[in-house]
Every structure is written in C-alpha cells, then in structure tokens.
Amino acid sequence: MARPIKETPILYGEDARRFEARMQERRRISVEERAEMDMIYKTLRATANF
C-alpha cells in the first residue's frame, strides 16, 4: 500500500534566497556531456518495452 506524500517544506530567509539564486543559474554542459547523455538515452529507449 502506498504511503501518503509529505508536504513540501517552505523555505525562509537565507535558505530561500540561496535556493532562488541556484534555480536562476543555468548550467552549461559540454558537447561531450551532451553526446554521452544522448547515447544513454538511445540505449534506454532501445531496451525499453513500452
């Protein structure tokens, strides 16, 4: 039987400011990282039975 999902905690003060700043940052990935991600995705798609 499934357990109930707990409420998401609300952030206040410095924690909230840090979280917001972190969400605004865009992480750039290299061409090699992107190629690896694509390879993993294609491998998973090939083995999935949907």
Biopython code that builds the backbone (N, CA, C, O; Angstrom):
import numpy as np
from Bio.PDB.StructureBuilder import StructureBuilder

atoms = [
    (1, "MET", "N", (0.839, -1.164, 0.000)),
    (1, "MET", "CA", (0.000, 0.000, 0.000)),
    (1, "MET", "C", (0.896, 1.242, 0.000)),
    (1, "MET", "O", (1.931, 1.270, 0.665)),
    (2, "ALA", "N", (0.495, 2.245, -0.737)),
    (2, "ALA", "CA", (1.301, 3.461, -0.851)),
    (2, "ALA", "C", (1.223, 4.303, 0.413)),
    (2, "ALA", "O", (0.203, 4.342, 1.101)),
    (3, "ARG", "N", (2.321, 4.969, 0.695)),
    (3, "ARG", "CA", (2.355, 5.890, 1.826)),
    (3, "ARG", "C", (1.941, 7.277, 1.353)),
    (3, "ARG", "O", (2.165, 7.622, 0.193)),
    (4, "PRO", "N", (1.346, 8.072, 2.225)),
    (4, "PRO", "CA", (0.975, 9.429, 1.814)),
    (4, "PRO", "C", (2.225, 10.284, 1.557)),
    (4, "PRO", "O", (3.264, 10.103, 2.193)),
    (5, "ILE", "N", (2.097, 11.196, 0.630)),
    (5, "ILE", "CA", (3.202, 12.093, 0.300)),
    (5, "ILE", "C", (3.240, 13.218, 1.317)),
    (5, "ILE", "O", (2.222, 13.850, 1.601)),
    (6, "LYS", "N", (4.425, 13.464, 1.865)),
    (6, "LYS", "CA", (4.573, 14.525, 2.857)),
    (6, "LYS", "C", (4.528, 15.892, 2.173)),
    (6, "LYS", "O", (4.839, 16.016, 0.988)),
    (7, "GLU", "N", (4.140, 16.906, 2.930)),
    (7, "GLU", "CA", (4.113, 18.252, 2.398)),
    (7, "GLU", "C", (5.524, 18.746, 2.130)),
    (7, "GLU", "O", (6.467, 18.382, 2.834)),
    (8, "THR", "N", (5.660, 19.576, 1.109)),
    (8, "THR", "CA", (6.949, 20.161, 0.793)),
    (8, "THR", "C", (7.256, 21.268, 1.787)),
    (8, "THR", "O", (6.413, 22.137, 2.009)),
    (9, "PRO", "N", (8.433, 21.265, 2.388)),
    (9, "PRO", "CA", (8.749, 22.318, 3.354)),
    (9, "PRO", "C", (8.876, 23.675, 2.663)),
    (9, "PRO", "O", (9.282, 23.754, 1.504)),
    (10, "ILE", "N", (8.532, 24.721, 3.372)),
    (10, "ILE", "CA", (8.639, 26.082, 2.862)),
    (10, "ILE", "C", (9.957, 26.665, 3.345)),
    (10, "ILE", "O", (10.300, 26.568, 4.523)),
    (11, "LEU", "N", (10.689, 27.270, 2.420)),
    (11, "LEU", "CA", (11.979, 27.861, 2.767)),
    (11, "LEU", "C", (11.802, 29.325, 3.122)),
    (11, "LEU", "O", (10.998, 30.034, 2.517)),
    (12, "TYR", "N", (12.562, 29.764, 4.108)),
    (12, "TYR", "CA", (12.521, 31.151, 4.559)),
    (12, "TYR", "C", (13.930, 31.706, 4.631)),
    (12, "TYR", "O", (14.897, 30.950, 4.721)),
    (13, "GLY", "N", (14.049, 33.023, 4.593)),
    (13, "GLY", "CA", (15.316, 33.703, 4.848)),
    (13, "GLY", "C", (16.405, 33.352, 3.859)),
    (13, "GLY", "O", (16.179, 33.277, 2.652)),
    (14, "GLU", "N", (17.594, 33.137, 4.399)),
    (14, "GLU", "CA", (18.775, 32.883, 3.574)),
    (14, "GLU", "C", (18.628, 31.595, 2.765)),
    (14, "GLU", "O", (19.098, 31.530, 1.629)),
    (15, "ASP", "N", (17.996, 30.586, 3.318)),
    (15, "ASP", "CA", (17.773, 29.342, 2.574)),
    (15, "ASP", "C", (16.950, 29.613, 1.319)),
    (15, "ASP", "O", (17.258, 29.087, 0.249)),
    (16, "ALA", "N", (15.919, 30.421, 1.441)),
    (16, "ALA", "CA", (15.065, 30.750, 0.295)),
    (16, "ALA", "C", (15.843, 31.539, -0.746)),
    (16, "ALA", "O", (15.707, 31.279, -1.941)),
    (17, "ARG", "N", (16.655, 32.499, -0.314)),
    (17, "ARG", "CA", (17.452, 33.292, -1.257)),
    (17, "ARG", "C", (18.470, 32.426, -1.984)),
    (17, "ARG", "O", (18.662, 32.575, -3.191)),
    (18, "ARG", "N", (19.128, 31.517, -1.256)),
    (18, "ARG", "CA", (20.098, 30.609, -1.873)),
    (18, "ARG", "C", (19.420, 29.689, -2.894)),
    (18, "ARG", "O", (19.945, 29.461, -3.984)),
    (19, "PHE", "N", (18.257, 29.171, -2.526)),
    (19, "PHE", "CA", (17.525, 28.281, -3.424)),
    (19, "PHE", "C", (17.126, 29.024, -4.699)),
    (19, "PHE", "O", (17.305, 28.505, -5.801)),
    (20, "GLU", "N", (16.593, 30.224, -4.555)),
    (20, "GLU", "CA", (16.169, 31.017, -5.710)),
    (20, "GLU", "C", (17.352, 31.334, -6.618)),
    (20, "GLU", "O", (17.239, 31.233, -7.840)),
    (21, "ALA", "N", (18.484, 31.715, -6.032)),
    (21, "ALA", "CA", (19.669, 32.019, -6.831)),
    (21, "ALA", "C", (20.141, 30.782, -7.584)),
    (21, "ALA", "O", (20.531, 30.870, -8.748)),
    (22, "ARG", "N", (20.107, 29.650, -6.931)),
    (22, "ARG", "CA", (20.532, 28.402, -7.564)),
    (22, "ARG", "C", (19.609, 28.004, -8.713)),
    (22, "ARG", "O", (20.068, 27.453, -9.714)),
    (23, "MET", "N", (18.320, 28.278, -8.577)),
    (23, "MET", "CA", (17.367, 27.951, -9.642)),
    (23, "MET", "C", (17.541, 28.865, -10.859)),
    (23, "MET", "O", (17.207, 28.480, -11.979)),
    (24, "GLN", "N", (18.059, 30.065, -10.638)),
    (24, "GLN", "CA", (18.261, 31.006, -11.743)),
    (24, "GLN", "C", (19.526, 30.712, -12.549)),
    (24, "GLN", "O", (19.645, 31.143, -13.695)),
    (25, "GLU", "N", (20.472, 29.979, -11.953)),
    (25, "GLU", "CA", (21.716, 29.648, -12.646)),
    (25, "GLU", "C", (21.436, 28.640, -13.749)),
    (25, "GLU", "O", (20.655, 27.704, -13.571)),
    (26, "ARG", "N", (22.073, 28.841, -14.869)),
    (26, "ARG", "CA", (21.981, 27.878, -15.955)),
    (26, "ARG", "C", (23.309, 27.157, -16.042)),
    (26, "ARG", "O", (24.361, 27.779, -16.189)),
    (27, "ARG", "N", (23.253, 25.859, -15.950)),
    (27, "ARG", "CA", (24.480, 25.061, -16.033)),
    (27, "ARG", "C", (24.721, 24.693, -17.491)),
    (27, "ARG", "O", (23.875, 24.066, -18.128)),
    (28, "ARG", "N", (25.850, 25.075, -18.002)),
    (28, "ARG", "CA", (26.221, 24.752, -19.381)),
    (28, "ARG", "C", (26.870, 23.373, -19.396)),
    (28, "ARG", "O", (27.701, 23.055, -18.545)),
    (29, "ILE", "N", (26.485, 22.570, -20.363)),
    (29, "ILE", "CA", (27.109, 21.255, -20.488)),
    (29, "ILE", "C", (27.959, 21.233, -21.748)),
    (29, "ILE", "O", (27.648, 21.894, -22.740)),
    (30, "SER", "N", (29.028, 20.466, -21.690)),
    (30, "SER", "CA", (29.941, 20.386, -22.828)),
    (30, "SER", "C", (29.344, 19.499, -23.914)),
    (30, "SER", "O", (28.376, 18.773, -23.688)),
    (31, "VAL", "N", (29.936, 19.575, -25.077)),
    (31, "VAL", "CA", (29.496, 18.751, -26.201)),
    (31, "VAL", "C", (29.654, 17.274, -25.855)),
    (31, "VAL", "O", (28.815, 16.455, -26.230)),
    (32, "GLU", "N", (30.727, 16.932, -25.139)),
    (32, "GLU", "CA", (30.965, 15.547, -24.760)),
    (32, "GLU", "C", (29.899, 15.052, -23.787)),
    (32, "GLU", "O", (29.409, 13.931, -23.918)),
    (33, "GLU", "N", (29.538, 15.891, -22.805)),
    (33, "GLU", "CA", (28.490, 15.511, -21.854)),
    (33, "GLU", "C", (27.164, 15.289, -22.583)),
    (33, "GLU", "O", (26.441, 14.336, -22.293)),
    (34, "ARG", "N", (26.855, 16.169, -23.522)),
    (34, "ARG", "CA", (25.607, 16.058, -24.286)),
    (34, "ARG", "C", (25.596, 14.773, -25.117)),
    (34, "ARG", "O", (24.579, 14.084, -25.187)),
    (35, "ALA", "N", (26.714, 14.459, -25.735)),
    (35, "ALA", "CA", (26.809, 13.245, -26.544)),
    (35, "ALA", "C", (26.628, 12.001, -25.670)),
    (35, "ALA", "O", (25.964, 11.046, -26.074)),
    (36, "GLU", "N", (27.218, 12.017, -24.475)),
    (36, "GLU", "CA", (27.071, 10.888, -23.557)),
    (36, "GLU", "C", (25.617, 10.733, -23.116)),
    (36, "GLU", "O", (25.101, 9.618, -23.045)),
    (37, "MET", "N", (24.960, 11.850, -22.821)),
    (37, "MET", "CA", (23.555, 11.806, -22.420)),
    (37, "MET", "C", (22.685, 11.247, -23.548)),
    (37, "MET", "O", (21.785, 10.444, -23.304)),
    (38, "ASP", "N", (22.956, 11.674, -24.778)),
    (38, "ASP", "CA", (22.201, 11.168, -25.926)),
    (38, "ASP", "C", (22.403, 9.671, -26.114)),
    (38, "ASP", "O", (21.456, 8.946, -26.418)),
    (39, "MET", "N", (23.644, 9.207, -25.932)),
    (39, "MET", "CA", (23.939, 7.784, -26.085)),
    (39, "MET", "C", (23.177, 6.970, -25.029)),
    (39, "MET", "O", (22.593, 5.932, -25.341)),
    (40, "ILE", "N", (23.190, 7.442, -23.793)),
    (40, "ILE", "CA", (22.484, 6.750, -22.716)),
    (40, "ILE", "C", (20.985, 6.726, -22.998)),
    (40, "ILE", "O", (20.329, 5.702, -22.807)),
    (41, "TYR", "N", (20.446, 7.854, -23.450)),
    (41, "TYR", "CA", (19.021, 7.931, -23.778)),
    (41, "TYR", "C", (18.655, 6.937, -24.881)),
    (41, "TYR", "O", (17.659, 6.222, -24.767)),
    (42, "LYS", "N", (19.441, 6.891, -25.927)),
    (42, "LYS", "CA", (19.153, 5.978, -27.042)),
    (42, "LYS", "C", (19.250, 4.525, -26.593)),
    (42, "LYS", "O", (18.461, 3.688, -27.033)),
    (43, "THR", "N", (20.219, 4.215, -25.712)),
    (43, "THR", "CA", (20.353, 2.854, -25.194)),
    (43, "THR", "C", (19.129, 2.461, -24.377)),
    (43, "THR", "O", (18.602, 1.358, -24.520)),
    (44, "LEU", "N", (18.684, 3.375, -23.522)),
    (44, "LEU", "CA", (17.488, 3.099, -22.711)),
    (44, "LEU", "C", (16.250, 2.924, -23.573)),
    (44, "LEU", "O", (15.436, 2.033, -23.326)),
    (45, "ARG", "N", (16.104, 3.778, -24.589)),
    (45, "ARG", "CA", (14.949, 3.674, -25.486)),
    (45, "ARG", "C", (14.947, 2.331, -26.231)),
    (45, "ARG", "O", (13.893, 1.738, -26.455)),
    (46, "ALA", "N", (16.130, 1.869, -26.604)),
    (46, "ALA", "CA", (16.229, 0.615, -27.354)),
    (46, "ALA", "C", (15.877, -0.582, -26.482)),
    (46, "ALA", "O", (15.364, -1.579, -26.990)),
    (47, "THR", "N", (16.142, -0.506, -25.182)),
    (47, "THR", "CA", (15.873, -1.645, -24.297)),
    (47, "THR", "C", (14.517, -1.568, -23.618)),
    (47, "THR", "O", (14.088, -2.544, -23.003)),
    (48, "ALA", "N", (13.834, -0.439, -23.709)),
    (48, "ALA", "CA", (12.537, -0.273, -23.030)),
    (48, "ALA", "C", (11.448, -1.034, -23.789)),
    (48, "ALA", "O", (11.444, -1.089, -25.019)),
    (49, "ASN", "N", (10.541, -1.607, -23.032)),
    (49, "ASN", "CA", (9.409, -2.340, -23.619)),
    (49, "ASN", "C", (8.100, -1.650, -23.248)),
    (49, "ASN", "O", (7.392, -2.082, -22.338)),
    (50, "PHE", "N", (7.797, -0.590, -23.953)),
    (50, "PHE", "CA", (6.561, 0.134, -23.670)),
    (50, "PHE", "C", (5.493, -0.223, -24.674)),
    (50, "PHE", "O", (4.377, 0.290, -24.597)),
]
sb = StructureBuilder()
sb.init_structure("model")
sb.init_model(0)
sb.init_chain("A")
sb.init_seg("    ")
for serial, (resi, resn, name, xyz) in enumerate(atoms, 1):
    if name == "N":
        sb.init_residue(resn, " ", resi, " ")
    sb.init_atom(name, np.array(xyz, "f"), 0.0, 1.0, " ", f" {name:<3s}", serial, name[0])
structure = sb.get_structure()
